[in-house]
Amino acid sequence: MNEAYLERVVDLLDPAQNRIYNMTAEEARDRVLSGKPAAVREIDGSFALLARDGRTVRMARSLDRPMRYFLAKRHEGPALIVADRMDAIREQLRHDGLEDQFHPSYTRMVPAHYVVEIRLLGCPDPDPTYTRYFDPRRNAFSTDLDELGRRYIGALADETAKWLKSLLEGEPVGVCFSGGIDSGAVFLTTYHVMRQLGMNPSRLKAFTLDLGNGPDLAQARKFLSPLGLELFLEPIEGSADALNPEETIRVVEDYKPLDVEAASMVLALCRGIRARYPEWTHLVDGDGGDENLKDYPIEENPELTIRSVVNNLMLYHEGWGVGRIKHSLTYSGGLSRSYTRTYAPARHLGFEGFSPFTRPSVVEVAEGIPFIELTGYDVPRLYALKGEIVARGVKAITGLDMPVFEKRRFQHGALPKERMRSHLPAQETVYRRKFLAMYQ
């Protein structure tokens, strides 16, 4: 008599993290189960969802929600474990007596903007299939910078309004604020939307990290003062000596230097806020703004040219794309991979984060910008474009004149870059060794 074939699915995702505006979680899960891209695209909000029909499992996530899975082998049939973190998968395998099967490289990341389907058929492991559910049209708009700004910040305001209305009445809102273009646009838009909705703006704070003589605090004051909004600024002081790359790597479960640096600063900021405000929950940030308007130093990455940046759909959001040689099954690519730099530190310290720049409606506007026509493949023109579009949009939507300063990475604003480097080395091999050592 043959033994029963029993496949098993363990869903460790926290359903409380889903923030879906236009349907119930069960209705959203049914749409994922259907596998129909148009149906999944209509899910409005932040989500990481798994749905099962017999031996078929389908998964989908939004850009701001890491989602991992691991297929374990058992005598009675395969076990699929799904979580937002590697260590949660490892702990489940330990509980099931299967820890020897675990290695971080055997985990898989559900790439943002795709429905991933797996058939639980046993050995050999099945290949997943990927169906894109978010496919914005490129070059959809005119070259009118005023129109582009109005569309872009208008979409940002709409997403911010939906998020604010989903919070409990009176809950405080903190903006991770450097005075840069993205955090500046988020702060001013949030302030404007709160007033439009009749919410008390005293709930709002602009938190700026200061680890000693960093340029962000002065920039934050310079940003807010001419607008008469400096009363919202709250510096969060800390010590650079507390920066701990080993801790950061444990939290983000990754080893890319720029992401380790950024996540170290998010940890420092969140730790300072938590010490001051034990009950604070909600933080807003500008993560994704650089990706949307393609504002990264191309010259720092030998794999990139301006042509590759402006000609590839959502290159900074998704990397080179699913099915490409350079696409990592373990990590996904682009912001789909690196959003853990924001998500994981905030979750680790008990915060719920939100960036309106990650929402499809905002990304869709950004992808519709005719970058080639506007830049003529000129790199300095591309770098200048972001400030022009965002400032015009903020003026059109909020009526406020937003200051625009030269781009600076978040990790370079809390303390001088040279001092940061003494605590956080630049070599990926150093971080990769520390990461792998956690699993030896």
C-alpha positions as CSV (number, residue, x, y, z in Angstrom):
1,M,0.0,0.0,0.0
2,N,1.5,3.4,-1.0
3,E,1.9,6.0,1.6
4,A,-0.1,9.2,1.2
5,Y,1.6,12.0,-0.6
6,L,1.3,15.1,1.7
7,E,2.6,18.4,0.5
8,R,2.7,21.1,3.2
9,V,2.6,24.9,3.0
10,V,3.6,27.1,6.0
11,D,2.7,30.7,5.7
12,L,4.7,32.8,8.3
13,L,3.8,36.2,6.9
14,D,2.2,38.6,9.3
15,P,-1.3,39.4,7.9
16,A,-1.4,42.6,10.1
17,Q,1.4,44.0,7.8
18,N,-1.0,44.1,4.8
19,R,-2.5,47.5,4.3
20,I,-5.0,47.1,1.5
21,Y,-7.5,49.9,0.8
22,N,-10.0,48.6,-1.7
23,M,-10.8,45.1,-0.7
24,T,-10.5,42.5,2.1
25,A,-7.3,40.5,2.4
26,E,-9.3,37.4,1.4
27,E,-10.5,39.0,-1.7
28,A,-7.0,40.1,-2.5
29,R,-5.8,36.5,-1.9
30,D,-8.4,35.2,-4.3
31,R,-7.0,37.5,-7.0
32,V,-3.5,36.2,-6.4
33,L,-4.9,32.7,-6.6
34,S,-6.5,33.5,-10.0
35,G,-3.1,34.3,-11.4
36,K,-4.7,37.0,-13.6
37,P,-2.3,40.0,-13.8
38,A,-5.1,42.5,-14.2
39,A,-6.9,41.2,-11.1
40,V,-3.7,41.4,-9.0
41,R,-2.9,44.9,-10.3
42,E,-6.1,46.1,-8.9
43,I,-5.1,45.3,-5.3
44,D,-4.5,48.8,-3.9
45,G,-2.0,49.1,-1.1
46,S,0.9,47.2,0.5
47,F,0.7,43.4,0.6
48,A,2.5,40.1,0.6
49,L,0.1,37.3,-0.1
50,L,0.1,33.6,-0.6
51,A,-2.8,31.6,-2.0
52,R,-3.1,27.8,-2.6
53,D,-5.3,25.5,-4.6
54,G,-4.3,21.9,-4.1
55,R,-0.7,21.5,-5.2
56,T,-0.6,24.9,-6.9
57,V,0.7,27.9,-4.8
58,R,0.7,31.5,-6.1
59,M,2.5,34.4,-4.4
60,A,2.7,38.1,-5.0
61,R,4.0,41.2,-3.1
62,S,4.2,44.9,-3.5
63,L,7.5,46.7,-3.9
64,D,7.7,47.6,-0.2
65,R,7.1,44.1,1.3
66,P,10.0,41.5,1.2
67,M,8.7,38.0,0.7
68,R,10.8,34.8,0.7
69,Y,10.2,31.1,0.3
70,F,12.0,27.9,0.8
71,L,11.1,24.4,-0.6
72,A,12.1,21.7,1.9
73,K,12.2,18.0,1.0
74,R,10.3,15.5,3.2
75,H,9.7,11.8,2.8
76,E,5.9,12.4,2.7
77,G,6.1,15.3,0.3
78,P,7.6,18.8,-0.1
79,A,7.1,21.6,2.4
80,L,7.0,25.2,1.2
81,I,7.8,27.8,3.9
82,V,7.1,31.4,3.2
83,A,8.2,34.4,5.4
84,D,9.5,37.9,5.1
85,R,12.9,36.8,6.6
86,M,15.5,34.1,6.1
87,D,15.8,33.6,9.9
88,A,12.1,32.9,10.2
89,I,12.4,30.2,7.5
90,R,15.5,28.7,9.3
91,E,13.7,28.7,12.6
92,Q,10.7,26.8,11.1
93,L,13.1,24.3,9.6
94,R,14.7,23.8,12.9
95,H,11.3,23.3,14.5
96,D,10.5,20.6,11.9
97,G,13.9,18.9,12.2
98,L,14.9,20.0,8.8
99,E,17.5,22.6,9.6
100,D,20.3,20.7,7.8
101,Q,18.6,21.6,4.5
102,F,18.9,25.3,5.1
103,H,21.4,27.6,3.4
104,P,20.6,31.3,2.7
105,S,21.3,30.8,-1.0
106,Y,18.6,28.2,-1.1
107,T,15.9,30.7,-0.1
108,R,14.1,32.5,-2.9
109,M,12.7,36.1,-3.1
110,V,9.4,36.7,-4.7
111,P,10.2,39.5,-7.1
112,A,8.1,42.6,-6.8
113,H,5.4,43.1,-9.5
114,Y,5.1,39.4,-10.4
115,V,2.8,36.6,-9.5
116,V,5.1,33.6,-8.7
117,E,3.5,30.1,-9.2
118,I,4.9,26.9,-7.8
119,R,3.6,23.4,-8.3
120,L,4.3,21.2,-5.2
121,L,5.2,18.0,-7.1
122,G,8.3,16.8,-5.2
123,C,11.6,15.8,-6.7
124,P,13.1,17.3,-8.7
125,D,12.2,20.8,-7.4
126,P,9.8,22.5,-9.7
127,D,10.8,25.7,-11.5
128,P,8.5,28.6,-10.6
129,T,6.7,30.6,-13.3
130,Y,6.6,34.4,-13.2
131,T,3.7,36.5,-14.5
132,R,4.1,40.3,-14.5
133,Y,1.1,42.1,-13.0
134,F,2.5,45.6,-13.1
135,D,3.6,46.8,-16.5
136,P,3.5,50.6,-16.7
137,R,3.7,52.3,-20.1
138,R,6.9,54.1,-20.8
139,N,7.1,57.6,-22.3
140,A,3.4,58.1,-21.9
141,F,3.5,61.9,-21.2
142,S,4.6,65.1,-22.9
143,T,7.8,66.9,-22.1
144,D,6.0,69.7,-20.1
145,L,7.8,69.7,-16.8
146,D,4.9,71.5,-15.0
147,E,2.5,68.7,-16.2
148,L,5.0,66.0,-15.2
149,G,5.5,67.5,-11.7
150,R,1.7,67.9,-11.2
151,R,1.1,64.3,-12.2
152,Y,3.9,62.9,-10.1
153,I,3.3,64.8,-6.8
154,G,-0.4,64.5,-7.4
155,A,-0.1,60.8,-7.3
156,L,2.2,61.0,-4.3
157,A,-0.5,63.1,-2.5
158,D,-3.3,60.7,-3.4
159,E,-1.3,57.7,-1.9
160,T,-0.4,59.7,1.1
161,A,-4.0,60.6,1.7
162,K,-5.1,57.0,1.5
163,W,-2.4,56.0,4.0
164,L,-3.2,58.8,6.4
165,K,-6.9,57.9,6.4
166,S,-6.1,54.3,7.2
167,L,-4.4,55.3,10.5
168,L,-6.2,55.5,13.8
169,E,-7.4,59.0,14.7
170,G,-4.7,61.1,16.3
171,E,-1.8,58.7,15.8
172,P,1.5,60.6,15.4
173,V,3.4,60.5,12.1
174,G,7.1,60.8,11.7
175,V,9.0,61.7,8.5
176,C,12.5,60.4,8.2
177,F,13.8,63.8,7.0
178,S,17.1,64.9,5.6
179,G,16.0,68.0,3.7
180,G,16.7,66.3,0.4
181,I,14.4,66.2,-2.6
182,D,12.6,62.9,-1.7
183,S,12.2,63.4,2.1
184,G,11.4,67.0,1.5
185,A,8.6,66.2,-1.0
186,V,7.2,63.6,1.3
187,F,7.2,65.9,4.3
188,L,5.6,68.9,2.5
189,T,3.0,66.6,0.8
190,T,2.2,64.9,4.1
191,Y,1.8,68.3,5.8
192,H,-0.4,69.6,3.0
193,V,-2.6,66.5,2.9
194,M,-3.1,66.4,6.6
195,R,-4.3,70.0,6.5
196,Q,-6.6,69.2,3.6
197,L,-8.1,66.3,5.4
198,G,-8.7,68.4,8.5
199,M,-6.1,66.5,10.5
200,N,-4.1,68.2,13.2
201,P,-0.6,68.8,11.8
202,S,0.8,68.8,15.4
203,R,0.8,65.0,14.9
204,L,3.6,65.4,12.4
205,K,7.4,65.5,13.1
206,A,10.4,65.6,10.9
207,F,13.1,63.4,12.4
208,T,16.6,64.1,11.3
209,L,19.5,61.9,12.3
210,D,22.7,63.6,13.7
211,L,25.6,61.4,14.6
212,G,27.9,64.4,14.9
213,N,28.7,67.2,12.5
214,G,26.8,65.6,9.6
215,P,25.4,67.9,6.9
216,D,21.8,66.8,7.0
217,L,20.8,68.7,10.2
218,A,21.9,72.0,8.8
219,Q,20.2,71.2,5.5
220,A,17.0,70.2,7.2
221,R,16.9,73.6,9.0
222,K,17.8,75.4,5.7
223,F,14.9,73.6,4.0
224,L,12.2,74.2,6.7
225,S,13.1,77.7,7.9
226,P,12.1,79.8,4.8
227,L,8.8,77.9,4.8
228,G,8.1,78.7,8.4
229,L,8.0,75.0,9.3
230,E,11.1,74.6,11.4
231,L,9.0,73.9,14.5
232,F,8.3,70.4,13.0
233,L,12.0,69.5,13.0
234,E,13.2,67.1,15.7
235,P,16.9,66.1,15.6
236,I,17.7,62.6,16.8
237,E,21.2,62.5,18.2
238,G,23.4,59.5,18.4
239,S,27.0,58.2,18.4
240,A,28.8,56.9,15.4
241,D,30.5,54.4,17.7
242,A,27.1,52.6,18.0
243,L,27.2,51.8,14.2
244,N,27.6,48.0,14.1
245,P,27.8,46.4,10.6
246,E,27.4,42.9,12.1
247,E,24.1,43.9,13.6
248,T,23.0,45.6,10.4
249,I,23.8,42.5,8.4
250,R,21.8,40.3,10.8
251,V,18.8,42.7,10.5
252,V,18.8,43.1,6.7
253,E,20.1,39.6,5.8
254,D,22.2,41.1,3.0
255,Y,25.7,42.3,2.3
256,K,25.6,45.0,-0.3
257,P,27.7,47.9,1.0
258,L,25.4,50.8,0.1
259,D,22.4,49.0,1.6
260,V,24.4,48.1,4.8
261,E,25.4,51.7,5.1
262,A,21.9,53.0,4.6
263,A,20.3,50.4,6.9
264,S,22.8,51.2,9.6
265,M,21.6,54.8,9.6
266,V,18.0,53.7,9.6
267,L,18.7,51.5,12.7
268,A,20.4,54.5,14.4
269,L,17.5,56.8,13.6
270,C,14.8,54.3,14.6
271,R,16.7,53.4,17.8
272,G,16.8,57.1,18.7
273,I,13.1,57.7,18.0
274,R,12.2,54.6,20.0
275,A,14.2,55.7,23.0
276,R,12.4,59.0,23.0
277,Y,9.0,57.8,22.0
278,P,8.3,54.2,23.2
279,E,4.8,54.0,21.7
280,W,5.5,55.6,18.3
281,T,4.5,53.4,15.3
282,H,4.3,55.2,12.0
283,L,7.2,56.5,9.9
284,V,7.2,57.9,6.4
285,D,10.2,58.1,4.2
286,G,11.3,58.9,0.7
287,D,12.7,55.5,-0.3
288,G,12.1,54.8,-4.0
289,G,12.3,58.5,-5.1
290,D,15.8,58.0,-6.5
291,E,14.7,54.9,-8.4
292,N,11.6,56.6,-9.8
293,L,13.5,59.5,-11.3
294,K,16.6,57.5,-12.1
295,D,18.8,59.7,-9.9
296,Y,21.8,57.5,-9.0
297,P,25.5,58.2,-10.0
298,I,25.8,56.2,-13.2
299,E,29.6,56.7,-13.1
300,E,29.8,54.7,-9.9
301,N,28.5,51.5,-11.5
302,P,30.6,50.2,-14.4
303,E,27.7,48.0,-15.6
304,L,25.5,51.1,-16.3
305,T,25.3,53.7,-19.0
306,I,22.7,56.4,-19.4
307,R,21.2,54.5,-22.3
308,S,20.7,51.4,-20.1
309,V,19.2,53.5,-17.4
310,V,16.6,55.3,-19.5
311,N,15.8,52.5,-22.0
312,N,15.1,49.6,-19.5
313,L,11.7,49.5,-17.8
314,M,12.0,50.0,-14.0
315,L,15.7,49.1,-14.1
316,Y,16.4,50.6,-10.6
317,H,13.2,49.0,-9.2
318,E,13.8,45.5,-10.5
319,G,17.4,45.2,-11.6
320,W,18.0,43.6,-15.0
321,G,14.7,41.7,-14.7
322,V,13.3,38.2,-14.0
323,G,14.8,35.6,-16.3
324,R,18.0,37.5,-17.0
325,I,21.5,36.1,-16.2
326,K,22.1,38.9,-13.7
327,H,18.8,38.4,-11.8
328,S,19.4,36.8,-8.4
329,L,16.8,34.2,-7.4
330,T,17.9,34.6,-3.8
331,Y,17.6,38.3,-3.7
332,S,15.6,39.6,-6.7
333,G,17.1,42.9,-8.0
334,G,17.0,46.7,-7.7
335,L,14.7,48.2,-5.1
336,S,12.9,44.8,-5.0
337,R,16.0,43.5,-3.3
338,S,17.2,46.6,-1.4
339,Y,14.0,47.7,0.2
340,T,15.0,45.6,3.2
341,R,17.4,48.5,4.0
342,T,14.3,50.4,5.1
343,Y,11.7,47.7,6.0
344,A,13.9,45.4,8.2
345,P,15.4,48.0,10.5
346,A,12.0,49.7,11.0
347,R,10.3,46.3,11.8
348,H,13.2,45.3,14.0
349,L,12.5,48.3,16.3
350,G,8.7,48.1,16.2
351,F,7.9,50.7,13.5
352,E,5.6,50.4,10.5
353,G,7.1,52.2,7.6
354,F,5.5,53.8,4.5
355,S,6.9,55.3,1.3
356,P,4.4,56.7,-1.2
357,F,7.2,56.6,-3.8
358,T,6.9,52.8,-3.9
359,R,3.2,52.7,-4.9
360,P,2.4,51.6,-8.4
361,S,0.4,54.8,-9.2
362,V,3.5,56.9,-8.5
363,V,5.9,54.6,-10.2
364,E,3.6,54.5,-13.2
365,V,3.8,58.3,-13.6
366,A,7.6,58.2,-13.3
367,E,7.9,55.5,-16.0
368,G,5.7,57.6,-18.2
369,I,8.2,60.5,-18.2
370,P,9.9,60.8,-21.6
371,F,13.5,60.7,-20.2
372,I,15.2,60.3,-23.6
373,E,13.5,63.4,-25.1
374,L,14.1,65.4,-21.9
375,T,17.8,64.5,-21.5
376,G,19.0,63.7,-25.0
377,Y,21.1,61.0,-23.2
378,D,23.0,63.8,-21.3
379,V,23.9,62.6,-17.8
380,P,24.0,66.0,-16.0
381,R,20.6,66.8,-17.5
382,L,19.3,63.6,-16.1
383,Y,20.6,64.4,-12.7
384,A,19.0,67.9,-12.8
385,L,15.7,66.6,-14.0
386,K,14.5,65.2,-10.7
387,G,14.7,68.5,-8.8
388,E,12.9,70.4,-11.5
389,I,10.0,67.9,-11.7
390,V,9.6,67.4,-8.0
391,A,9.8,71.1,-7.1
392,R,7.3,72.1,-9.8
393,G,5.0,69.3,-8.6
394,V,5.2,70.3,-4.9
395,K,4.4,73.9,-5.9
396,A,1.4,72.9,-8.0
397,I,-0.1,70.6,-5.4
398,T,0.8,72.3,-2.1
399,G,1.5,75.9,-3.1
400,L,4.9,75.7,-1.3
401,D,8.2,76.6,-2.8
402,M,10.4,73.6,-2.1
403,P,14.1,74.2,-1.7
404,V,16.3,71.9,-3.8
405,F,19.8,70.9,-2.7
406,E,22.5,68.8,-4.3
407,K,21.9,65.1,-4.0
408,R,23.5,63.3,-1.1
409,R,22.9,59.7,0.0
410,F,21.1,59.2,3.3
411,Q,24.2,57.5,4.9
412,H,26.4,60.5,4.1
413,G,24.2,63.0,5.9
414,A,24.3,62.0,9.5
415,L,28.1,62.3,9.9
416,P,31.0,63.2,7.5
417,K,31.6,60.5,5.0
418,E,35.2,59.9,6.1
419,R,34.0,59.2,9.7
420,M,31.3,56.9,8.4
421,R,33.9,54.9,6.5
422,S,35.9,54.3,9.7
423,H,32.9,52.4,11.1
424,L,31.4,51.0,7.9
425,P,34.0,49.7,5.3
426,A,33.3,49.9,1.6
427,Q,34.3,46.4,0.6
428,E,31.5,44.0,-0.2
429,T,33.8,41.0,0.5
430,V,34.0,42.1,4.2
431,Y,30.2,42.1,4.5
432,R,29.7,38.9,2.5
433,R,32.1,37.0,4.9
434,K,30.2,38.4,7.9
435,F,26.9,37.4,6.4
436,L,28.0,33.8,5.6
437,A,29.5,33.5,9.0
438,M,26.1,33.8,10.6
439,Y,25.1,30.4,9.0
440,Q,28.2,28.4,9.7
